[in-house]
């Protein structure tokens, strides 16, 4: 797997942006399930939540969250641990049917980015 780039001798993190389109009218349910079932597990395993947003203008019924990782290897390792976590299936059961579409992007900061 690719490792993170080095910027002036300082290691740079990678960021994963995850965008979910939710069934119309069920965003509040999705967020409630995520906050109570998914987020505690992800905070334990994935660690660094940068932010979580609900779209209010543009593509509605969409939530976006960004997680930080030390490298692509770090992300891969943590995603395997997440899938194996005993509480993760309860979250999937509650929310999987509410997700219409999912998009993931790996974002790598450039040298002048405030987030490294």
Secondary structure, DSSP 8 states (H G I E B T S, - for coil): -----EETTEE--EEEEEEEEE-TT-HHHHHHHIIIIIHHHHHHHT-EEEEEEE--SSS-SEEEEEEEESSHHHHHHHHHHHHH-TTHHHHHHHHGGGEEEEEEEEEE--TT-S--
